[in-house]
Structure formats: structure tokens, C-alpha cells
Amino acid sequence: MHHKKDADMILITGGARSGKSSFALGMARATGGGVTKRAFVATAKATDDEMIKRIENHKAQRKGEFDTFEEHEYLAGLLESIAYIYDVILIDCVTLFINNLMFYGKADEEIADHFDSVIKIIKGAGAKVIIVTNEVGLGIVPDNPLARRFIDLQGKVNQQLAASCSEVFLMTSGIPVKIK
């Protein structure tokens, strides 16, 4: 077994349809040589026909270059089991994962603790981990408590992740801007 370097965490954030996933895929593909083992961790849940189509399109884009794992609730557990096997792990995306956890009735503290565990596992693993998330606080504050809770939680988790990442990119209209 070859010795792996220290973990490298990269966060890619931006609005919906800003080019985050394409940029993340390009970065993951550009990492390492031909023998690089790549994992794609999908957090989206297929809830309707349109979502099923999106998921299938995304899988087709990856063309067998990545082993795909779907995880809706226990990201830390999945990462613990794969982080030492893969050279590059792409997680897409944190926003849908938080949405899932809220749907499953997890408290804000549980969600923040879960991401503390995720960060700890990544830091100890030695894989390059690229994390996609949404920047949700750029618009108006919603008028309902659930939406406000979601925005607050997403912002908190984004800050947790960004603080631990070596690089952070903000995507705007398909253009990556390095902010850390």
C-alpha cells in the first residue's frame, strides 16, 4: 500500500445552476494519473421523474470514471468506509444532504455534529475531497420558519466546511472565483 499525503479538502460553493458540479468534476478528473481511484458521493434522493432523469444524466456524465455511492443520511459512516480506498472523493452536494437530515427530523446540533465527524474523517484519510455546496444566503430572508432554519443551518455548515478546507471556490455564471 502506498503512503498517502495529508488530506486535501476543497469546497465549491455558489448558487443553483452556477456550474459547481461541472467545475468539481473537472477538478476531480484532473487529479492524479490514470490509476487514480475516484469516488462520487451523491446525496440526492430520487423523489420524482424529473429528479430521476437528472440523476441518470449525472451518472452518464461520469462515464465509469468514478465509483458512485448514494448516501442520504449517514455521510460520515460512508466516508469512514471509503476514505482510505479512494484517492479522490467528490461529494455532491451538502445542500441536499442537509435537506435530507432535516426531513428525517435531525436537530440542528446533530447536523452540525455530523459535519464535525465528516471533517474529522476526511482530515485523517489522506484522500483529496471535493465538496459541493450551495450558497443560499444571497437572496431575501424567507417568510417561513422552516426555510429560515434551513438557510441558517446551511450557512453554519458552509462556514464549518470552509474553515477546514485548504481552498474554497465561489462559482458565478460558470466562472470559478478562488476565495480561499
Secondary structure in CASP SS format (residue, H / E / C, confidence):
PFRMAT SS
TARGET T0000
AUTHOR 0000-0000-0000
METHOD secondary structure of the structure
MODEL  1
M C 1.00
H C 1.00
H C 1.00
K C 1.00
K C 1.00
D C 1.00
A C 1.00
D E 1.00
M E 1.00
I E 1.00
L E 1.00
I E 1.00
T E 1.00
G E 1.00
G C 1.00
A C 1.00
R C 1.00
S C 1.00
G C 1.00
K H 1.00
S H 1.00
S H 1.00
F H 1.00
A H 1.00
L H 1.00
G H 1.00
M H 1.00
A H 1.00
R H 1.00
A C 1.00
T C 1.00
G C 1.00
G C 1.00
G C 1.00
V C 1.00
T C 1.00
K C 1.00
R E 1.00
A E 1.00
F E 1.00
V E 1.00
A E 1.00
T C 1.00
A C 1.00
K C 1.00
A C 1.00
T C 1.00
D C 1.00
D H 1.00
E H 1.00
M H 1.00
I H 1.00
K H 1.00
R H 1.00
I H 1.00
E H 1.00
N H 1.00
H H 1.00
K H 1.00
A H 1.00
Q H 1.00
R H 1.00
K C 1.00
G C 1.00
E C 1.00
F C 1.00
D E 1.00
T E 1.00
F E 1.00
E E 1.00
E C 1.00
H C 1.00
E C 1.00
Y C 1.00
L H 1.00
A H 1.00
G H 1.00
L H 1.00
L H 1.00
E H 1.00
S H 1.00
I H 1.00
A C 1.00
Y C 1.00
I C 1.00
Y C 1.00
D C 1.00
V E 1.00
I E 1.00
L E 1.00
I E 1.00
D E 1.00
C C 1.00
V H 1.00
T H 1.00
L H 1.00
F H 1.00
I H 1.00
N H 1.00
N H 1.00
L H 1.00
M H 1.00
F H 1.00
Y C 1.00
G C 1.00
K C 1.00
A C 1.00
D H 1.00
E H 1.00
E H 1.00
I H 1.00
A H 1.00
D H 1.00
H H 1.00
F H 1.00
D H 1.00
S H 1.00
V H 1.00
I H 1.00
K H 1.00
I H 1.00
I H 1.00
K H 1.00
G H 1.00
A H 1.00
G C 1.00
A C 1.00
K E 1.00
V E 1.00
I E 1.00
I E 1.00
V E 1.00
T C 1.00
N C 1.00
E C 1.00
V C 1.00
G C 1.00
L C 1.00
G C 1.00
I C 1.00
V C 1.00
P C 1.00
D C 1.00
N C 1.00
P H 1.00
L H 1.00
A H 1.00
R H 1.00
R H 1.00
F H 1.00
I H 1.00
D H 1.00
L H 1.00
Q H 1.00
G H 1.00
K H 1.00
V H 1.00
N H 1.00
Q H 1.00
Q H 1.00
L H 1.00
A H 1.00
A H 1.00
S H 1.00
C C 1.00
S C 1.00
E E 1.00
V E 1.00
F E 1.00
L E 1.00
M E 1.00
T E 1.00
S C 1.00
G C 1.00
I E 1.00
P E 1.00
V E 1.00
K E 1.00
I C 1.00
K C 1.00
END
